Amino acid sequence: MDLELVNIEKSFGEKKVLTGVSFKAKGGKAFGLLGRNGAGKTTSIRILMNVFPANSGEVLIDGRPIDYSKTGIGYLPEERGLYPKKIIIDQLIYFAELKGMTRKAAISAIDYWLSRLGMTEYREKRLDTLSKGNQQKIQLITALAHDPDIVILDEPFSGLDPVNAMLLKDVVKEQISAGKIVLFSSHQMSYIEEFCDSIAILKNGVVAIKGDLHEIKRDYPRDRLVVRTQMPDAVRRDFGSACSETESGSLIIKLTSPDEKKAVMTRLTENYDIDEIKVFEPSLNDIFVEYAGDAPKEA
């Protein structure tokens, strides 16, 4: 199953929020929808979920207009939306029934997920008796209990301790392996980089860059080398202003041209005790800063 947004336009009154937004997410893979606050991510997600319509453009599944009666969507919002004073099992059943599940099927699925997430002991508790991280796991169950085709995770790791973050990682990997379309929206670039094959970065309601993340990285000029050495001072003296040091202690050597890569590598290995040398590849954080840039419009 493939999900595609095609030339989505959206305005609220005189204010244009999305302009020709298009991207494609494939089943069995994770897709990262990125952008600064106000770039249009939430509006794109709401149009995808049919919360409100676009002014123009289409949401397609396998090349055809999405049929919301046949396509299940699970959504973990950044702003959690459960009832703090209500018993957990009661509200989980309520949300599952809203998604079309029978009460019997809902209870079976919810009990599976409570067990899977180590939350069975809280089944009959009020939500507000749980920690923030455990409340988030309950919210996750509302997104997954009805076995959706599309899973949308908005800042899913926010507030989770390392143990619960690892548990959520395992759940996400299971959803991807099951062939689901998993869409991430997050400012935590390390998680996007870990899970997502493809990304789209929005800026002021326009797609600034999109595509396969590895290809995007490889398209950058390969004119910098990363060097780890026990002789950093000597290398810095040799290469002068072309050499800089990272926070981790590695050296970055800027080449005058990618063509001199081999010659400089040879020069380094022949003259210095080199532990590691490789072509510099930008991180997703580097790419995000470059393309998301400047202050976005409110959206």
N, C-alpha and C positions, 0 to 999 in steps of 0.2 A: 504494500500500500504506500502510495506517495501523496503527500500533501503539498499543495501549491497555492500561494497567494499571487494573483496576477494583477498588476497595475492598480493597486488599491489606492483610492483617493478618499479622504475624509476631512470634512470641515465642520466646525461647530459655529454656526452663525457666519460671521465674516472671517473667522480664524481658521486657516488651513493647517491641519495637523499632520496629515499624511499626503505625500505627493508621489504617485506612481510606485508604491512599494510592491516589490515582487521578490519572492524567494521560494525555494523548494526544499522540503524535508522528506527524507526517505524512511520507510519502515525498516526496523532493525538497526537504525543508526540514531545518534543523538545530534541535534541541531542547536546551535547557540544563537539566540537573538539578543544582540548587545546594543548598548547605547547609554549615554548619560541620562540622568533623570530629566524627563521632559522631551526625550528624543522621539517618542512615538511608540515605544515597545508595548506599553499597556493598551493603548488604543488598537494596535495591530492584533494583540491577543484577544481583546474583546470582540473585534470584528470576526476573527477566526472562530470564536465560541458562539457567535450569533447573539451576543448581548445587545448589540445594536448594529444596524447595517452600514455598509460603506456607501458613500455617495456614488461611487462607480468602481468597477473592478470585480474580480471573482475569487471565490475560495473553491478550489478544486480538489477532488480525491480521484486519483488515477485518471486525471484529465477530464473528469466530469464534475458539474456543480455538486458540492457536498450535500448529502441528504442527512440532515441532523437526526432524523428518526431512525437511521440505520448506522450512524457513526457515533460511537461513544467517546466522550471527551472527559478526562479527569484533570482537575485543575487544583494545584496547590498555590494559593495566592500568597503574595508577600505579606499583605495585611491579613492575618488569620481571622476567620469569620465564624467561630463556633460560639456556643452559649455557655458562659462560665458557670452558671448555677445549675445547669441541667446534668442529669446522669449520663455518663458517656455512652453506654450501650443504647439508650433511648434515642439520643440524637444521631448516633451513627446509623441506626435503623431508619430514622426519619430521612436522612440525606440519601441513603441507598434507595429507599422507596421513591424519592423524588426522581432518581435516575432510572426508574422503571423496574426495579427489582421487586419480587415478591418478598413478603416478610420472612418466609422460611429461607429463601435463597440469601437474603440479606444477612440474617443471623449467622448462617453457615460461613459466608465470606468474611464477615466481620470477625468472627471467632478465629478464623484462620489468620487474619492479619494481626489481631491482638497477640496471638501466640507468636507469629513470625517476628513481631517487633518487641517481644518481651513485655507486653502490656496487659496480659490476661488478668493480673491481680487488681487492675484498676477498672475492670469492666463495669462495676456497679458504683463507682465513685463519681463525685461531681468533678467537672473539668477543672475548676479553680483550685482543687486540692493538689494538682499535678505541677511539676516543675515546667519551666518554659519549653525545655527540650522535649519532655514527654507530651506536652500539649501539641507540639508540632507533629509528633508521631501520630497522634489521634487525627490531626488535620490531614495527614498523609493518607490515612485509611479512607477518609471521605473521597479522596481522589482516585483510589485504586480498587475499592471494594467491588465496584460494578464492572471490573475487567475492561477498562476503556481501550479503544483503538489508538487514541492520541492522549499522551500524558504531558501536561504542561506544568513545569516546575519553575516557580518564580522565587528566586533567592532561597532554594530549598535547604541550604546548609546553614543559614543564619541562625545563630543561637545554639547550635548543636555542639556538644563536647566531642572530643576525638573519637570516643567509642561509638556514640550515636551517629557521628558523621560516617564512620566506617560501615555501620549497619545500613545507613541510607545508600551508600555507594553500592553495596551488594544488591540492594533492592532495585536500584536504577539499572545495574548491569543485567539483572534478571528480566526487567521490562524490555530492555534493548534486545536481549537474546530471544525473547518471545516474539520479536518482529514488530513491536509497537513503534510508533512514531513518538520519540521523546524530545520535547522542545524545552531547552533551558533558557531562562532569562536570569542573569546574575552579574554582579560586579566582581565576584570572586573568580578572577581569571584562571587561577590554577585548576579549579574544578571544570571550567569550560574546556580548558586545554586537555585535561585528562579524559573527558568523555566525548567531546564533540568532534565529528569528522568535518562538518561544514559549519559555517557561521554567516551571519549577516550583521553588519554594524550600521545602525541608524544614526543619522545626524540631522536634526531639525526636520524630521518627518520624511527624509530621503535615505535610500540605501546608499551609504558611502562606499562600502565594499562588501562583496559576498563571494562565497565559493568554498572549495575544499581548503581547509586550514593549512595542510602541508604544502599545497601548491601556492597558496598566498605567500607563505614563508619563503619558498624557493624562488619566487618571482623578485624578491628583494635583491639588489646588487650584491654579489658575493665578493665584496671588496674589503672585508675585515676578517682578521684572524683572531681567535681566542687562544691564548697561550698560558699554560701553567708551568712554572719553572721555579727552581730553587735559587735562581740568579736574577730576580726581577730588576734590581738596581742596574745591573750591567746591561740588560736588554733595553731598559728605558734610556740609558745613556746612548746606546747605539742607535736607537730609532727616534730619539728626540720627540718632537711634538706629534709625530705620527703614532706615538704609543701612549695609552692611558690605562689606568687601573680601575677595576670594578670593585664594588663593595666586598665581594668574596675573595679578593686578592688576585684574581686572574688579570692578565694583561690583554688589552685590545689594541691590535696594530692595524691602522688604516692604510690600505694599499693605494697607490696612485691609480692602479687599474687592476681588475680581476685577473688579467693576463699574467701578472707578476706573482700570483699566488704560489706557484711551484718553486720559483726561485727564492722567494722569501722563506718558505718552509725549509728549503735546503740550507739556506744561510743560518737559520735558527738552530736546526738540528746538528749542524757541523760545528757550530761555535759555542753552544750553550748546553747545559744539562736540562733538557726539556722533558717534563713529565707528560704533557698533553698539548697537542696542537690541532685545531680544527677550524673550519670556516664558521664565522659568526652567523647565527640564525636568530632573527628577532623573536622575542617571546610574544605571546598574545597580548600581554600588557603593553609592549612597545607598539604593536599594531593598533591597539585600541586607542592609545594616546595620540597616535598620528592621525587616525581617521575620525575619531569622535571629536577631537579638538575643541577649542573655543567654547564659549558658553552657549548651551542650546536654548532654543525658544521654549517657553512653557507649553506643556501639552498634557 
